[in-house]
Amino acid sequence: MPSFLGMSFAAGCGKEPAGGCGEQVVKKGCGLVGQFAIRSAFLLGAERMIAVDRVPKRLAMGRQAGAETLHHDDVNVLEALDELTAGRGPDACIDAVGMEAHGPNFDTLVDKSEQRVRLVTDRAHTLRQAIHACGKGGVISIPGVYGGYLDSMPMGAAFDKGLTFRMGQTHCQRYMGPLLNLIERGQVDPSFVVTHRCSLEDAPDAYKLFASRKQDCIKVVLTP
């Protein structure tokens, strides 16, 4: 339980932009941090949560938490979000994917080509999409990790919309106490993300499983 508090749960809840009733929040990436962000958005007052991913199991977990879901490869995400928000755009977008965005997107293919010749270090498709999707005066929250240099960022769109960006390492010590209180009161049970358990001796195989994303793996717990 303490590891959940100090790491992903703090990242998901602590950087959540939703805080007032009436907010529509879009979450891109439904892995470990994304699942906590969905739940924390509702805890902090979001009226509506729309989750985007391409892994069916993760989308199903998002729906169980009350989120509407979009399969990234089945729809035009920007058009779908525009329709779902009556042309206004979300009040907040959360990028929980970070620098390893992938998929059959033109800008991702360009990023991969630029990575090969060391012009960029990160693939920023999700962040670009969040900027284009977010409504005017909205918030872009970035718990997804970026490690270096990005290219072709739509900063003109961000400037025109007057967007606010929140990002960086989560201040875990600041949030650990309040999050522990939520768990003790039964408002949140972080154990739902545990999909696999194994012994410490099996750690190498567990890391391979987690990296491969096979067997719907989201969180592995190692027992000494």
C-alpha positions in Angstrom: 0.0 0.0 0.0 2.7 2.6 0.8 4.2 2.2 -2.7 0.9 3.1 -4.3 0.8 6.2 -2.2 4.3 7.4 -2.8 4.3 6.8 -6.6 1.4 6.5 -9.0 -1.5 7.3 -6.8 0.1 10.5 -5.8 0.9 11.3 -9.5 -2.6 10.6 -10.6 -4.3 12.5 -7.8 -1.8 15.2 -7.1 -1.6 16.6 -10.6 -5.3 16.3 -11.4 -6.6 19.6 -12.8 -10.3 19.0 -12.0 -11.4 20.8 -9.0 -14.8 22.3 -9.6 -18.3 21.1 -10.5 -19.2 21.3 -14.1 -15.7 20.4 -15.5 -15.3 18.0 -18.4 -12.0 16.2 -18.2 -10.3 14.2 -20.9 -7.7 11.6 -19.9 -5.3 10.3 -22.5 -3.6 7.0 -21.5 -5.3 4.6 -19.2 -2.4 2.7 -17.7 -1.5 2.8 -14.0 -1.4 6.6 -13.5 -4.3 7.1 -15.9 -6.6 4.8 -13.9 -5.9 6.7 -10.7 -6.4 10.0 -12.5 -9.8 8.9 -13.6 -10.9 8.2 -10.1 -9.2 11.3 -8.6 -11.0 13.5 -11.1 -14.4 12.4 -9.8 -13.2 12.8 -6.2 -12.1 16.4 -6.9 -15.5 17.3 -8.5 -15.3 16.6 -12.2 -18.8 16.0 -13.6 -17.6 14.1 -16.6 -14.5 12.1 -17.6 -13.6 10.9 -21.1 -10.8 8.4 -21.3 -8.8 7.7 -24.4 -6.6 4.6 -25.0 -6.1 1.7 -27.5 -6.1 -1.2 -25.0 -9.6 -2.7 -24.5 -8.9 -3.9 -20.9 -7.8 -0.5 -19.8 -10.8 1.2 -21.4 -13.0 -1.3 -19.6 -11.4 -0.4 -16.2 -12.1 3.2 -17.0 -15.7 2.6 -17.7 -16.0 0.7 -14.4 -14.9 3.9 -12.7 -17.6 5.9 -14.5 -15.6 7.3 -17.4 -16.8 7.5 -21.0 -14.3 5.9 -23.3 -12.9 6.4 -26.8 -10.7 3.8 -28.6 -7.9 5.8 -30.1 -7.7 3.7 -33.3 -11.4 3.5 -33.9 -12.3 7.2 -34.0 -10.9 10.6 -34.9 -10.2 11.6 -31.4 -10.3 15.4 -32.0 -13.6 15.2 -33.9 -15.1 12.8 -31.3 -14.2 15.2 -28.4 -15.5 18.2 -30.3 -18.9 16.4 -30.7 -19.0 15.1 -27.1 -18.4 18.6 -25.7 -20.8 20.4 -28.1 -17.9 22.1 -29.8 -16.5 23.7 -26.6 -13.7 21.3 -26.0 -12.8 19.8 -22.6 -12.0 22.0 -19.6 -8.9 20.0 -18.9 -6.8 17.4 -20.7 -4.4 15.0 -18.9 -1.5 13.5 -20.8 -0.5 10.3 -19.0 1.3 8.8 -22.0 4.4 11.0 -22.1 7.4 10.7 -24.4 6.6 7.1 -25.7 3.5 7.8 -27.7 3.1 5.4 -30.6 0.5 4.4 -33.2 -0.3 4.9 -36.9 -0.3 8.7 -36.6 1.6 10.9 -39.1 3.3 13.0 -36.5 4.4 10.0 -34.5 6.0 8.6 -37.6 7.8 11.9 -38.1 8.9 11.8 -34.5 10.3 8.3 -34.9 12.3 9.4 -38.0 13.7 12.4 -36.1 14.6 10.2 -33.2 16.7 8.0 -35.5 18.8 11.0 -36.5 18.8 12.4 -33.0 16.9 15.5 -33.7 14.4 14.8 -30.9 14.3 12.5 -27.9 10.6 12.3 -27.3 7.4 11.4 -29.3 4.8 14.0 -28.3 1.7 13.0 -30.2 -0.4 12.8 -27.1 0.6 16.3 -25.9 0.0 17.8 -29.3 -3.5 16.2 -29.4 -4.3 17.5 -25.9 -3.4 21.0 -26.9 -5.6 20.9 -30.0 -8.5 19.3 -28.1 -8.6 21.4 -25.0 -11.1 24.2 -24.7 -10.2 27.9 -24.4 -8.9 28.8 -20.9 -8.4 25.1 -20.2 -5.7 23.2 -18.3 -3.2 20.7 -19.7 -1.9 18.4 -16.9 1.1 16.3 -17.7 1.9 13.4 -15.3 3.3 11.5 -18.3 7.1 11.7 -18.4 9.0 13.7 -20.9 12.8 13.4 -20.9 14.3 15.7 -23.4 13.5 17.6 -26.6 10.2 17.8 -28.6 9.4 19.0 -32.1 6.4 20.6 -33.9 4.6 21.7 -30.8 1.4 23.7 -31.6 2.3 26.6 -29.2 0.3 29.0 -31.3 -2.9 27.1 -30.5 -1.9 26.9 -26.8 -1.3 30.7 -26.8 -4.5 31.5 -28.6 -6.6 29.4 -26.2 -4.8 30.8 -23.1 -4.0 27.3 -21.8 -2.4 26.6 -18.5 0.2 23.8 -18.3 0.9 21.8 -15.1 3.7 19.3 -15.2 6.8 18.0 -13.5 7.7 15.5 -10.8 4.9 14.9 -8.3 5.5 16.3 -4.8 4.7 12.9 -3.2 5.4 14.0 0.4 2.8 16.8 0.1 0.0 14.5 -1.0 0.8 11.3 0.9 -1.1 12.3 4.1 -4.3 13.3 2.4 -4.3 10.3 0.1 -3.7 7.9 3.0 -6.8 9.5 4.7 -8.9 8.8 1.6 -7.8 5.1 1.7 -8.4 4.8 5.4 -11.9 6.2 5.0 -12.6 3.8 2.2 -13.1 6.4 -0.5 -10.3 4.9 -2.6 -9.0 1.4 -2.9 -5.8 1.5 -4.9 -5.4 -2.3 -5.0 -7.8 -2.5 -8.0 -4.8 -1.9 -10.3 -3.0 -5.0 -9.2 -3.3 -7.5 -12.1 -0.5 -9.8 -11.3 1.3 -11.1 -8.2 4.5 -13.2 -8.1 7.5 -13.9 -5.9 10.6 -11.8 -5.8 12.5 -14.6 -7.6 10.3 -14.1 -10.6 11.0 -10.3 -10.8 12.9 -10.5 -14.1 10.0 -12.2 -15.8 7.6 -9.8 -14.2 9.4 -6.8 -15.6 9.3 -8.4 -19.0 5.6 -9.0 -18.7 5.0 -5.4 -17.6 7.1 -4.0 -20.4 5.4 -6.1 -23.0 1.9 -5.2 -21.8 0.8 -8.8 -22.4 -1.9 -10.5 -20.3 -3.5 -7.1 -19.7 -0.7 -6.3 -17.2 -1.0 -3.0 -15.4 0.6 -3.5 -12.0 2.7 -6.3 -10.7 3.2 -6.9 -6.9 6.3 -8.8 -5.9 6.3 -10.7 -2.6 9.6 -11.4 -0.9 
